[in-house]
Amino acid sequence: MDNSALKKFNIGQLSDQQAQLLQEINTYIQQGLKEPGHHVAVLEGAAGTGKSVILTKLFQQLMNGACDENSPYYQTRDVFTVNHPELLKVYQEMSLGLPGIRKKDYVRPTSLINAAHKKQESYDVVLIDEGHLLLTKPEPYVKFNQQNQLAEIIKLAKVVVVVFDFKQVMQSKMYWSRALLEEVLSPYPHRYFQLGQQYRMKAPQAVMDWLDELSEGILKPVPKNQGEYDLEIMDRAADIFQKIKQKDREVGLSRMVATTGFRRGPHQEHHIIMDDFDQPWDELDMQTTPWAERPESINEVGSIYTVQGFDLNYVGVLLGPPFEYDAEHDRMVVNPDKVTHREIYKRSPLLKDTKQIKAFQAEVMFNCLNILLKRGILGTYITAADDRLRARLLELAH
């Protein structure tokens, strides 16, 4: 089994649905390049549907076409952007093996915007992966001083192709809703393209439905018929860790991940501590190798920041203390007071009234859980820090 993130992004053969959608997007881009003004294509799809795979193929076609006088993309100026440092590493490394593409063709959105403004430049086509991570408020810390990164990028290009999944919105500074996206797009011709089939997880529909419902707080009996997939609720994080290490020895790329909400250790260690499990959080650094592919990361706990957009073979998911059990309604709920990563709740001018803020506080935590639950190609092992929630999940597994 090839566990390289590069191979999973740059696959040789697209599915029929992906190939058809790629052709439709190409047609849209070519038409937009001929017309005045700005045009936007929105590629929507849930986690694991192959959005990044299509963008990778599309960018290769654009960049190769820019050098081919017989191509409709001849002499176009194109760029690829993603607001995710771990994914950016993969794309930049991938460029080393792709003809016609350079490392500098992959950039962060703020760098793209600021450089274009400084040099008074524009682009023909801009591809944006993980568009739901674009900033929707000024962030002087990263030198973004405008209101909305997507709005700024549209002004710089004839055609923008942007990936969106509203269930992967993770922070208030990147707050997106369908209404906000429509507001940004409304001045421009735009079209939505949909990816429906899930390609990452080799799980039957009953398992996918169960994980979808859990990521919304809905508790149902764990499916008995799991096909070749391995979905298991476990009592102890330490036991999950032993299983993950075994799977990593057998097939590789198996890791522990967790939501926010775990307090620091007695000596202020930045660790996840549950029962006999005690391991440090992941470490973001400047290595070119993605976190999950580093051998030492088997002894760390991944987060949304290191695994979003990536595949794992097996994943152990730890639901942090903010996820609690509501016995009256037999649901899993979010207690915002127990969220330790307060960055996700920073003030946003787009979130004003108390009811809206409260709803977002729960929604963003469920979105983070959804991301973690959709990493495992072959299996997912789950436990919860909250005693009552863990007990209820174990009941539903028997």
Helices and strands as residue ranges (DSSP letters): H 5-9, H 16-34, E 39-45, H 51-65, E 78-82, H 85-95, G 103-105, E 106-107, H 109-119, E 123-129, G 131-133, G 140-142, H 149-155, E 157-164, G 166-168, G 172-174, H 178-185, E 190-195, H 205-214, E 230-233, H 237-251, E 254-258, E 271-274, E 277-280, G 291-293, G 295-299, E 301-302, H 304-307, E 312-319, E 323-326, E 331-334, G 336-338, G 342-345, H 354-373, E 376-384, H 387-396
